[in-house]
Amino acid sequence: MTMTVEDPRQRIARILRYIEEKMIASANQLAVELNMPKYFVLAALNTLEAVGAIRLVRRYGLMKIYTITDNGRRLLEALKKNKPIRIVVEG
């Protein structure tokens, strides 16, 4: 049995694509629907929120609901086209 390992960029693209299609998503929803480890989804969401690719829409206790931003859409397009990604910090 051969197991294929998904590239982290592909996983991130799948997360962003799902959020874009569904408009909003939680970590649990993403982990179940995309069949990804929850620890990866949580780490990805934290990173994506920190770089402005997604934003928190609502919090229900410990559950957070996210939506994609314009920066997230640009990131998704770059990932789809396998372009290099550069994050610029200004300030």
N, C-alpha and C positions, 0 to 999 in steps of 0.2 A: 504494500500500500504506500503510495507516494503522497506526501503532504506538501501542499504549496503554502509558502509563507507570503502573506500579503505585505507589500511595501507600505510603510507608515504614511507616505504621501497618498497612496490609494485609499487607505482607511480614512484619512482626514477628508479627502474629496468625497467619499461616501457619506460621511457625517454631514458635511456642508450641503451636499446635494439633497439629502433627506430633509434637513431643516428648510432648505429653500422650497422643496416641493410641498411639504406639509405646513409651512409657514411658522410653526412653533414645534418644539420638541423638548423632552426631558432626557436626562441621562438614562433612566430605566428604559424608556421607550426606545431610545437609540440602541442600547445594548441588546434588547430583545429583538427588535425589528431587523437590525443589521447583523445579528449574531456575532457580536464583538464582546470581548471581556469588559466588564463594567469598569475595571481599574483603568483600562486604556481610554474608554469614553470619558470618564471623569477628568483624567489628565488632559485629554484633547480639548474638552470644553473649557477647562481653566485656562489653557494656553490660548485658545481661540478668543476667549473673552478678554484676556490681557492684551492681545494685539489688536483688538477692535474688529475682529471678523464676525463675532456674534455679540448679542447683548441680552442681558437678563430682562425678561418681560414681566415675570411674576414669580413670587416665591410662596409656596404652600408648605409651611413648616420647614422641613429639610429639603423638600423637592423644589428644584429650580426649573423654570421654563424659559427657553432661549429662542431667539429669532436671529436670522442672518442680517448682516448689515451690507451696505454698498461695498465696503472693504472686503467683506466675506465673499461677495459675488465675484469681485476681481480676483481674489485668491483662488476661488473655485475654478474660474476660467484658466488661470495660469496652471493650476494642477491638471486640468483636463488636457491642456496642450503640452504638458510636461516641460513647461518653461521654468527657468531658474527663478527662485523667489528671493527677493531682497527686502528686508524690513528696515526702514529708515526711522530713526528716533530723532525727533527735533526738540529743541528746547534749551 
